[in-house]
Amino acid sequence: MVVVEQLANELIRAERTKTPIAPFTERFPAISLPDAYQIQLNYVEQKKAQGARVVGKKIGATSKAIQSMFGVNQPDYGHLFDTMMYADGDTVPLESLLQPKVECEIAFVLKKDLVGPNITALDVIEATDYIVPAIEIIDSRIEDWKIRFEDTVSDNGSSALVVMGTKPTKLEGLDLSCLGMNLYQNGKYLESATGAAVLGNPIYAIAWLANALSEYEVSLFAGEIILTGAFTAALSIEDGDTFTAEFAHLGSVSASFSNGGNLK
């Protein structure tokens, strides 16, 4: 039997003490996907009780690269809190994290609610106010990233922090499936990718999310930030690193990482 509140408490404690915990899927082999989402929702309620405010949602494991890296075969999602947010060019404190990795993606900001089921790509386009480039810092409260799908779902989609670009861009006239991104680490080019890596198009990822959330009576709301999923595989972070993602038409977003960064 999976004790939802107990396992959510473990995640909260691991985050606070910076001490990873053993995978839930090892200790509770029968854990189901609905169990995992109930653990996440309990975790979210505990964070809200501590004063955090939900400002959006994130979609994870949308690219084949990420799915292969973590051994999953479908997307997942998590909640974003106001305490997670940084701006382009900020220095992020590594001491606030356990075992962080960087992902670069597109963030949508909504002007209308999206309430599934039956949300289409057209619905997403009509509900979007603008998009910006973003860097998501993922992290795992599960030791050594030994996660199966139910572990990362329980762990709020392995979310940690978000660095938001500052140049809003409207969707009109953009084909996000073809939109390219170049990724740099400490000024050195690493790799390129296009939006097609994100379920074929990041817009499709949001439609998937709205419909998946409806199963748990959770919606996407006007004003929320939606992270649509990484263009490439996640990258490990070292003290002193700076990552920059340059997106065609959208501009760039950059974040530095330091053990002397600015704690939220």
LINVENKA-V900702 format. One record per helix or strand. SS is the DSSP state (@ for helix, = for strand). FROM is the first residue (numbers start at 1). LEN is the number of residues. If there is no record, write none. Layout:
# LINVENKA-V900702
ss=SS from=FROM len=LEN
ss=SS from=FROM len=LEN
This chain:
# LINVENKA-V900702
ss=@ from=4 len=14
ss== from=21 len=1
ss=@ from=24 len=4
ss=@ from=33 len=17
ss== from=54 len=7
ss=@ from=64 len=7
ss== from=76 len=6
ss=@ from=82 len=3
ss== from=85 len=3
ss== from=91 len=3
ss=@ from=94 len=3
ss== from=101 len=10
ss== from=114 len=1
ss=@ from=121 len=7
ss== from=128 len=11
ss== from=142 len=1
ss=@ from=143 len=3
ss=@ from=149 len=6
ss=@ from=156 len=3
ss== from=159 len=6
ss== from=169 len=1
ss== from=180 len=6
ss== from=188 len=7
ss=@ from=195 len=3
ss=@ from=202 len=13
ss== from=220 len=1
ss== from=225 len=3
ss== from=235 len=2
ss== from=242 len=6
ss== from=251 len=8
